Amino acid sequence: MAADLAGNMGFIMGNKHRERVIQVLGSKGRLSAEKVAKFERIPAPSVNKILAEMAERSLVFENNDIWCLTEAGQEIEREMKKRS
């Protein structure tokens, strides 16, 4: 599990937009991709790609066009807070 956390941390921390998507979902909770894009001022196609990549790693999941963090995503968000 620690290896997964380290790998996922590297994946998220390697891209500022990924970091911002994790942070906004952590602070605001469940959001549509469109709202994430508006809150973070990231182009919608980029947000959709980021969310799809994060979903492949089981960091976020989508239900009826609403995205939220999984337990693993929440763990990443907590770790990011510790490091900031």
N, C-alpha and C positions, 0 to 999 in steps of 0.2 A: 504493500500500500504506500509506503514512503517513497518508493521509486516512482509510482504513478503520480504522487503529489509533486515530486521534484520535476518530472517530465512535463506535467501540466502547467506548473508554475513557469517553467522555461518557455513553454508555448504561449502563455498569456503575457508574460512580462516582455517577450520579444517583440510585441507590437502594441503601440500606445492605444490604438483603437480597440483592440481586444481588452486591454485593461479597463478602458472607459466603459465598455459594454458590461463587463463583469461588475464594475462599481455601480453603475446605474441600476442594474437588475438587483443588486444587493441592497441598495438604499431605497429604491422605489417599489421593489417587489415585481409583481406580474405586469408585463407591458407588451404591447404589440411591437413588431419590428419598426413600424412607422414612428411610434412614440420614442423608441430608443434613438432612432435617427434624429428626431427633432430635439430631444433633450441634449444629446451629445454633439449635435451639429456635424454628423457624419453622413455622407451620402447613403441613401437607402439601399442601393445595390451592394455597397460595402458592408452595411449592417447585415443584410440577408446572407452574404457570403460568410461573414464572421460567425453568425448564429449557426449556420449549417456546419461549419468546421467545429464549433464548440459542441454541437449536438453529437457529432461523430465521436467525440471524446467523452460523451456523457456528462458534460458540464452544465448543459441547459437542456430543457425539453419544451416542446410546444404542444399546446392544446387549444384548438379552435382559434388559431392565429395569435395566441397569447403565449409569450415566452417567460420562463422563470428558471432560476438556478436549481440544479439538482443538489443533493447532499455534497457531492464532490465539488460542485461549483461554489457552494457556500463555504466549503473548507478553503478553497482558493481565495475567495474574497476575504475571509478572516485572516489568512496568512498575509495577504497584501496589506491589510490594515496594520498588522504587527510590524511590517517592514517599512511603513511610511512614517 
